[in-house]
Structures are given as C-alpha cells and as structure tokens.
Amino acid sequence: MNLKKSTVIVGIMGLLLGCNGGESPQNTGSKNTLSNSGFEKQVTVPIPNETASVSEVRKDIQTEDTQKSNRRQETQKISSNSIQKDNLIVPGERVGVVTKKTTRADLVREFGGSNLKDDTAFKAEGTVKVPVTKVNEGKKDYFIVEWKDETRKQLTNIVVLGSEWKTPEGISVGTSIKKLENVLGEFKFSGLAWDFAGIVQIQDTKLSKYQNKILLRLGMKDSKESQQLINKYSDEYGKIVGDTIVSSNDLNVRPFNIEVDQIQVFLGDI
C-alpha cells in the first residue's frame, strides 16, 4: 500500500470514529459531529465521573432491601395496633366503644346488623318490659344493650355476658369468687337462685367508687358438675340461696364454683 492510499484510509476511519486528527474523545459527555455532504448528526455520549464496583452496588441493593423490609414491618405493626379491639369496661362511662350516646344505628355500624338481635327483657320480677338489643350473642364478647324506649336511641345500661370484657382491675365474667375477693376484700352478696340473686354489695368494698356505676352478679355455671356439687352439699347450698345475705368467706360458699356471671354497667341516670 502506497502512502497516498494509507492517508485516505486513515482519514475515513477518523471520520467514522468521530475523532479529530485521531484523538480520543474526552470523558466529558461531549458531542461528536459527523459531516457528510452537508448532513450533520450529533451523538451525545454520557460518561460517568465515577465507576462503582460490583460489591458496592450489591451493598447498596441490600441496604435498600433492608430498609423496605423494615418499613413493611413497621406498617404492619401500626396496622395491627390500630385494629386492636377495645374490651375495657369503664364503669359509668363505656363498654368498649359503646357509651351512653350510642344508638342502635351506631351498633349496626360498629358490629354489623347480622350480629344484632332486638328483643324484650322483663325486670322487677317480670312486671316491667324493657327493649333490648343483643350483640354478638353466644360469643365471648356478648353483651346486651338496654334502651329507654322502643326508638332505641337512648341507652340506659349494658349487661355484659361475655368473658372478653374486663374492668381496669381485671374483673370479668368468669372471675371466681376467690379472685374477686382478692380485688374487693371480703364482701357480701345476696343469696343465689332467685330474682335478685348474687348481687355484690360493692359499696362496702375497695371498689366503692363504682357504686351506682356497676353491678356484679354471682352465680354457678349451669353444668353437670354444678348440679353434682349442689346434690352433694345440699345443706350448705340451702344456706346460700334465696332472700339472704352471704359473706364471701362463709364456709358454706367454699364447696361451690361460684363466679361472676354478669356485669351490669350503668350509663344512664339512676
């Protein structure tokens, strides 16, 4: 190849590579121009200032994944706390979210219409009719709302029958007479097995502040075991039933599995 041909070939290659006089383009992201018969084309070539190693890239990805995982866990924790059920009984104020301002329509929104059942209760030895709404009947959070009238817009009190509801002291349906005595101290209650059975005289206890705000009623589970105990200790049982006052530490109480079987919370005017 002679000198002239070599020069031509080198010149063509220089144009194709977009170089000036054979110089390499600078790492500045500069524009290189190709001219051919008046046609001009600009090509931008971005060149990074720094080149990260593979290990650094992997480290960044792992860090980002960890941060995402932590955010998901925190979100799940917040979500779990926000839906945690309120099962607290505050005597004179509320049972969970139910207060004296709660209407039947509110119960529908909170618990669902399918979990409500309207009924009529009879009080004062069957002489007074009271409109009621049963909520979650048969479940551990079962309670009954008593209304002032049939409009079911003004609540008077709530009868708690489910074991999930608890006072700040931990008293719930199912609390044994022994555990109740640990909270109240020695107390007295009306005899069992009649219309005014098992009413705790709370005014003479450590929780006298709850007088006219809450009513605790005692009883025995309707079970085969209870009936067996009644039959076995019939003399003792006879002394703690009916229209009488019984002490929590009475020896005649000990053979029986007596416990809180109802908590009545007063929210209206008494």
Salt bridges, closest charged atoms under 4 A:
GLU64 OE2 - LYS68 NZ 3.64
ASP86 OD2 - ARG94 NH1 2.62
ASP106 OD1 - ARG109 NH2 2.27
ASP118 OD1 - ARG104 NE 2.93
ASP118 OD1 - ARG152 NH1 3.58
ASP119 OD2 - LYS134 NZ 3.29
GLU137 OE2 - LYS134 NZ 3.92
ASP141 OD2 - LYS85 NZ 2.30
GLU146 OE1 - LYS123 NZ 3.04
GLU150 OE1 - ARG152 NH2 3.25
GLU181 OE1 - LYS178 NZ 3.99
